[in-house]
Amino acid sequence: MQQRMLPKHIAIIMDGNGRWAKKRLQPRSFGHKKGVKNIFTICKYAFNLGIEAVTLYALSCENFSRPKEELDGLFDLFRQYFGKDKDKFLEMQVKIQFLGERDILPEDIRKCLTELEHLTAAYTCGILSICINYGAKQELIRAVNIAVERRERQTLQSFHNLLYTKNLPELDFVIRTGGDMRLSNFLLYQLAYAELYFTKKLWPDFSPKELDKALEDFIKRERRFGKTE
Ligand code: FPP
């Protein structure tokens, strides 16, 4: 695959962990555990291909109304992989950043996020953004409120700088696993000209081969950005 034709920035809605576990008569937490392992597989593969930025939807604002037991399981995964097992992230040598309103998270997890951001701030092999308690509408309202507080009229460029994604290349490709064809409040502003790709594969089954398939599809598309050619 030719690197110059690859997307610079891909975002992934990692859906289907629960169904993957259910098919195996296991609790949903089993699916999420497998889902995290797949994050490492897919991110390593994507960054090695030369993709500059990967943005993952780990937990939406709306996901916070899931049953406490499921949320606790996800928080434990955050504690594990952003805390004691953070080497798995560090070894990718990519800058890691967390997008979303993190005040809602337990303090020990917030500390892990900040520490991982500091530890990886100077890494240059790519940027991995992980969205936690993220919602696109919430992100836009936050940006508007900052602008209002500063009493600033906005241009496209200045508004871009108020978004969580201000340091990322233009979003070119959004992948959603799990079969649903919707965007679920994910990066609604940034995806204005992104190509969208939906697959029935459940996230734990979305292998590097599946990513290749998606990228081949992306490469074939004619991107006109509203122009005629
Ligand atoms: C969607 O599948 C998945 C989520 C809401 C959680 C995704 C989170 C992870 C993969 C773990 C993130 C953890 C780290 C450490 C980065 P679903 O549960 O909605 O599946 P379903 O649609 O089959 O029910």
Residues whose N, C-alpha, C, O or C-beta is under 5 A from the ligand:
A	BS01	FPP	M14 D15 G16 N17 G18 R19 W20 H32 G35 V36 Y57 A58 N63 L77 F78 Y81
